Amino acid sequence: MRTMDTLTARPDGALASPASLRNAESILRLLRAHLPKSGRVLEIAAGSGQHAVFFSGALPGLDWTPSDPSADARASIAAWAAEGGTDRLQPPLALDCLDETTWPADGFDAVVCINMVHISPWAATEGLMKLAERALPRPGGLLYLYGPYREAEVPLAPSNEAFDTSLKSRDAAWGLRDRDTVVALARSHGLALTLRTEMPANNISLLFRRV
């Protein structure tokens, strides 16, 4: 199995994300436990593409389709894929959660979205939930979210408070979202929260199932 430490030598045209290297193993353990053994996965906001290469190599029964609205990100995904992807890793889609005309018509067994909800306007999360409702046509389809959130019952870590301030200084429409607001939005699109679990560096994973 390909390990994340082999994804540190950046090929020409590729971007590199230190966060991808740090969180990949912990995310993989959760995905392996909850994704089906075979099927089709759509990754939203795949960024550099390091996750896509790693997860598709570690989960060989799944067809993995990365996507990103950024042309630079899609070029990076393609560069990492050329360096170490498998035949189950599909070419990246130019999918934008804010533009329904870019959404795939095909159905998927799972939708994975890592570190997008807080680094995008709220309308992107609204689009993500609508997309997931459409892309997961069968009951039990999985939506996986990863990132930092505000939670009423959990004191916000100082590092997350500083991160939220930094995000809002870059774009006033960005920032940590309230978990319960995200859960309510998902519910309105036929997606029920089934698991909330703590992750490294004050992040959490939220798993939703299509009902």
N, C-alpha and C positions, 0 to 999 in steps of 0.2 A: 504494500500500500504506500502511496506517495505521502510523505510527511511534510508539514508546513516548513520545516527548516530547509527543504529543497526548493522552496519558492521565494528565496531571498535574493538569488542572483537574477536581477531584473533583465529580461530580454529587451532588445531594441523596440521602442514604441510602447512599452508597458509602463504603467504607473505602479507604485508600491504603497501599500497601506500598513503602517506598523500595527494599527488596531486589528487588522485582519489576521496578522500573525499571532497576536496575543490571545484572541478569543476563539480561534478556529477549533481547537481541540475540545473545549468545553461545549461549544455549540454542536459539534459533531456528535458528542455522546448523547445529547438530547434528541437530535434529529434521528440518529440510528434507533433510538428506543421508540420513536413515535411515527416515523415515516413508514409507508408500506415497503415491503421487500422489493416490489417492482411497481412501475408506473411512471408518471410524468410529473416533473416538478418545474414550476415557473419561479425564477428568482427575480424580484423587483429591486431596482436600484443596486445593481451588482457591482458598481464602482470599478475598482481596479481589475476584478476578475480572479483574484487569488482564491477567494472563497469558492467560486464556481469550479475552478480546477481541482481544488482540494476535495470538496464534497463529492463531486462527480466521480473522482477517482476512488474515494473511500466507500462510496455507496454504489457499487457496480450494477445493481439491478435496476437503477433509476435512469431515465432520460432526463438530463438537467438542461433547462433552457434559461440562460441568463438574459437580463435586459437592462437597459439604461437609456435615459433620454439624451445623455451626453455623447457626442460623437467621439470625443477623446476617450471616454470610458469604454465605449464599444471597441475602439482600436486597441486599448489596453487588454480587454478581455480576449480579443482575438490573438494578441501577441502572447499572452500567458498560455492560451489554449494550444497555440502552435508549438510552444516550448514543452508542454507536459500534459495536454489534455487527452482524454480518451474519446473513442467513437461514440460514447453516450453523452458527451458534452456537445450541445447544439450551438450553432452560430448565434451571436447576441442579437436580440430584438431591439428596435428603437422605440421602446414602450415608454410612454409618459402618462403617469397617473392623472394628469390634468387634461389629457386629450384622448377622448374615447375612440377617435378614429385610428389610434395607434394600437389599440388593444387586440390581442389575438382572438380569433373566433373559436379556436379549439378549446376543449376542456382539459383540465389537469387534475391530478390527484392531490396536489399540495401547492401552496403558494408560500414562498419564503421571503421575508423582508427584514433586512438587518440594518439598523442604524439609518433609517430614512425618516421616520415619523417626526423626530425632533429637528432634522436638518432640511426642512421643507415647510411650505405654508400649510395650514390646516386643511385647505382644499385638497392637497395631495393625499392626506389620510382619508378624506371623504371619498376621493376617487379610488384609493386602494381598496376600501371596503366594498364599493360598488363593483369593482373589477373582480375581487375575490368571490363575491356572490355569483357573478357570471361565470368565472373560470372554474369554480368548483361545483359542478352540476349535481354531483351525487352526495347523498347524506354521508357524513363522516369525513368528507374532504378536509384537509388540514390547512389552516392559516397559521404561520409561525412568525411572531414578531420578537425582535431583540433590540434592547437599548435601555437608556435611563428614562425613568418616569417619575412624576410626582404621585405619591400615594398617601392618602389621608392618615393611614394608621402607621406609617413609617416615616420617621424624621428624615428630612432631606440631607444627604451627606454634604459636607462643606465642598467637596470636590465637584459634586453635581450642581450645587448652587453657583459655584464659580463658572462651571461649564455653561449653565443656562444664561448667565450674564454675558458671557463671551459670545454665545450664539446670537442673542438679541442685539448685541452691539454690531454684529455683522449684517443681520437682517432682522428687522423688527417682527417679521412674520414667523420667525423660527423660535425654537425654545422647547423645553421639556413639557410634555403633555400630561394631563391628569389621567391616570390609568383608568379610573371609573368612567370618564368621559369617552375614552377610546373603546372600552368594553360596551358601553351603551350604544355607541355608533355601530359597532360590529353586530350587536344583537338586532339592530334595526335592519340589517342586511342578511339575516338568517345565519349568523355565526355566533355560536355559544362558547364562552370561555370555559375551558376544561382544565387548564393548569396554569398556575403562576409559580415560577420558581426563580430563586435568586441565582445570579451569575457573578463572575468575577468583576471587580472594579465598579461595584455599585450599579450594575446593570441587572435587568430582569428579562426573563423569557415569558412570553404570553402565548399559549396555544389555544386556538379556537377550532371548533369542528362545525362543519356545515350541517344544519338541521333540516 
